[in-house]
Amino acid sequence: MNCRECSEHLYEYLDRELTPQVEQEIRQHLSDCPPCGEHFDFERLFLDFLRARCRAEGAPPELKRRILRELFDE
Amino acid sequence: MGYSMASTPPPAPTPTPAADAEKRASFEREALVHLDSLYRVALRLTGNAAEADDLVQETMLKAYRAWHQYEKGTNAKGWLLTILRHAFINEYRRRTRHPETVDLDAIEPFSVFEELQDDDPQGTFFDRIVDDEVLRAIDELPEQFRETVVLSDVEGLSYEEIARVLEVPVGTVKSRLFRARRMLQGKLYDYAVGMGYIKGNAT
């Protein structure tokens, strides 16, 4: 696998959407090719950052009460 | 391919106290547990808390009425998100935001990683960007990118699950996700340069 092929699979790899075989080929390329490795590390960091920043928000407790009232007449 | 309602829906079970109790228990167990996810997606779709509340409430109501059509033990989250998205498209979108049509080819995938090579190759500037700024950047994305990135990066759905909720091919999910993430990176990079967190390359 070359650098171009590897970077075409960037997000599929980070999202765990590839077959084990392709995943293994990419892992091999990343350990042989530091620039690709750094790029993938950066993108992984970005996705982790995105998740961490967006998951804090949950439904307000009043909304849950409203829904329970509506559904079950509580 | 989508999480649609069955074309010939099974008849609703005859209501008896025992059947009602069982329906309620299974709805609480399989549907209500996804309330936070539905709320987060609703908030990003509508852009405001009051509309998100109404959209989620309506989604839960529709889901409860159609609960006998949901195949228990399958993907309740995907099923609920599909109901939510349909409700949004039919009843909220025209009141809140306008659907944008996006020319995919017109978006130049900007590589922040390459921009950062001299300045911050490890992307440490991300640590200084607060939640609100990230959510604002997501809210500025065109709708089809916004919903894709929220389902993937916020709610953790697989490509296949996203494709079913959005009723598009998996290849479309991939290309939207790629562009949405690059657009987000570009926005957050510009913000970080504006705040002085990184120097930015004069172009």
Interface residues (C-beta under 8 A of the other chain):
Chain A: Y11 E12 D15 E17 E38 H39 D41 F42 E43 L45 F46 L47 F49 L50 R51 R53 C54 R55 A56 E57 G58 A59 P60 L63 K64 R66 I67 E70 L71 F72
Chain B: R24 F27 L32 L35 D36 L38 Y39 R40 L43 A49 D53 V56 Q57 M60 L61 Y64 V112 F113 L116 P121 Q122 G123 F126 D127 I129 V130 D131 V134 L135 I138 V149 V150 S152 D153 V154 G156 S158 Y159 K174 L177 F178 R181 L184 Q185
